[in-house]
Amino acid sequence: MQGAFMQSRLIPPILAVALALGACSSADQEAARPAATGADAVDPDAQFDARDPELLPPDAPLSPDGGASFDMRGFAGTFTGTLPCASCPGIDTTLVLGADGTYELTEAYQDEPGPAIATEGSWSVEEDDTRIRLDPASKAAEDRLLEIESRDRVVFLTPAGERAESGLDYGLERRAQ
């Protein structure tokens, strides 16, 4: 009987020590966590996606791979020019690159009847930020490529991504806003 009495006297102190050690461990873990501040206490970097243009300031750089080498919003704008045409004096061309990655291309053949041809879709930058790809919304139309010659000038390329061998100017200039 004495053994049972001894065991019952030892249980409360052992339990107290175990609880105390558990509380210390919990306090240490809590101290190791970063302190939460503010009502939401959310890490802003944990929800940040550099590829989402809505989360970035207008001058933030973007590139297709999520890198920081190309400023799509800053480059967006309207480019115009008259491109060479085999059957007419020229093709009056307007390319509007939207900051949201959409585009509208309008081509009006000079001295030919009929409305201008309008194409819409999305645009992206590739080839180490030296080329633009126009991806039309209509899959009946083919992608078109442009070389970025400067901030104010783009040049249409062949489907193979090369400049036309004719030596003619297929460039568009940025229109002042």
ZAMARGU-4260 file (C-alpha; in steps of 0.2 Angstrom, whole numbers, plus 5000, padded with zeros to 4 digits):
<rodrens>
0) 5000/5000/5000 | 5014/5011/5003 | 5020/5010/4985 | 5003/5016/4979 | 5004/5030/4991
5) 5022/5035/4985 | 5016/5034/4967 | 5001/5046/4969 | 5013/5058/4978 | 5025/5059/4964
10) 5012/5061/4950 | 5008/5079/4953 | 5026/5086/4954 | 5030/5076/4938 | 5015/5083/4929
15) 5019/5100/4935 | 5037/5099/4927 | 5030/5091/4911 | 5018/5106/4909 | 5031/5119/4913
20) 5043/5111/4900 | 5029/5111/4887 | 5025/5129/4891 | 5043/5134/4889 | 5044/5125/4872
25) 5028/5134/4866 | 5035/5151/4871 | 5051/5148/4863 | 5042/5143/4846 | 5031/5159/4848
30) 5047/5170/4850 | 5055/5162/4835 | 5040/5168/4824 | 5040/5185/4816 | 5029/5197/4825
35) 5013/5201/4816 | 5008/5219/4815 | 4993/5228/4809 | 4975/5221/4808 | 4978/5208/4794
40) 4996/5203/4800 | 4999/5196/4782 | 5016/5195/4774 | 5014/5206/4759 | 5028/5197/4749
45) 5019/5180/4751 | 5004/5186/4740 | 5014/5196/4728 | 5015/5190/4710 | 5027/5200/4699
50) 5018/5194/4683 | 5001/5202/4688 | 5001/5219/4680 | 4987/5225/4691 | 4999/5223/4707
55) 5013/5233/4699 | 5016/5252/4698 | 5015/5258/4680 | 5034/5259/4678 | 5037/5242/4685
60) 5047/5231/4673 | 5039/5215/4666 | 5045/5201/4655 | 5037/5185/4649 | 5047/5174/4661
65) 5043/5185/4676 | 5060/5194/4676 | 5064/5212/4677 | 5071/5217/4660 | 5056/5224/4650
70) 5044/5237/4655 | 5028/5233/4645 | 5018/5247/4653 | 5031/5259/4648 | 5033/5253/4631
75) 5014/5252/4627 | 5008/5265/4615 | 5003/5268/4597 | 5014/5266/4582 | 5010/5271/4565
80) 5018/5271/4548 | 5015/5267/4529 | 5021/5250/4525 | 5027/5244/4507 | 5013/5236/4497
85) 5015/5227/4480 | 4998/5231/4473 | 4996/5249/4480 | 5005/5265/4485 | 5006/5259/4503
90) 4997/5252/4518 | 4993/5264/4532 | 4996/5255/4548 | 4992/5258/4566 | 4997/5247/4580
95) 4991/5250/4597 | 5000/5240/4611 | 4990/5240/4627 | 4998/5241/4644 | 4987/5226/4648
100) 4996/5215/4635 | 4982/5217/4621 | 4984/5225/4604 | 4975/5231/4589 | 4982/5232/4572
105) 4973/5242/4558 | 4979/5241/4540 | 4971/5252/4527 | 4977/5249/4509 | 4979/5265/4500
110) 4969/5268/4484 | 4960/5252/4486 | 4941/5251/4490 | 4935/5243/4506 | 4937/5245/4525
115) 4953/5244/4534 | 4958/5227/4541 | 4958/5226/4560 | 4966/5213/4570 | 4965/5211/4589
120) 4974/5199/4601 | 4988/5199/4614 | 5006/5204/4613 | 5022/5198/4622 | 5040/5201/4621
125) 5053/5187/4617 | 5071/5185/4611 | 5079/5193/4626 | 5067/5208/4625 | 5071/5212/4606
130) 5056/5206/4598 | 5037/5207/4600 | 5025/5193/4595 | 5007/5198/4590 | 4996/5183/4594
135) 4979/5187/4586 | 4963/5182/4595 | 4957/5174/4579 | 4967/5158/4576 | 4963/5159/4558
140) 4976/5173/4557 | 4995/5170/4560 | 5006/5177/4573 | 5016/5192/4567 | 5033/5197/4573
145) 5041/5214/4576 | 5059/5219/4580 | 5061/5232/4594 | 5073/5244/4586 | 5071/5257/4599
150) 5058/5264/4612 | 5051/5274/4598 | 5052/5262/4583 | 5047/5244/4579 | 5050/5235/4562
155) 5039/5221/4555 | 5049/5205/4552 | 5045/5190/4541 | 5037/5174/4548 | 5054/5167/4551
160) 5059/5182/4562 | 5070/5190/4550 | 5070/5207/4541 | 5063/5208/4524 | 5077/5205/4510
165) 5069/5219/4499 | 5077/5233/4509 | 5061/5242/4510 | 5056/5250/4527 | 5043/5240/4537
170) 5045/5251/4552 | 5032/5260/4563 | 5036/5275/4573 | 5028/5279/4590 | 5015/5292/4589
175) 5016/5306/4602 | 5002/5306/4615
</rodrens>
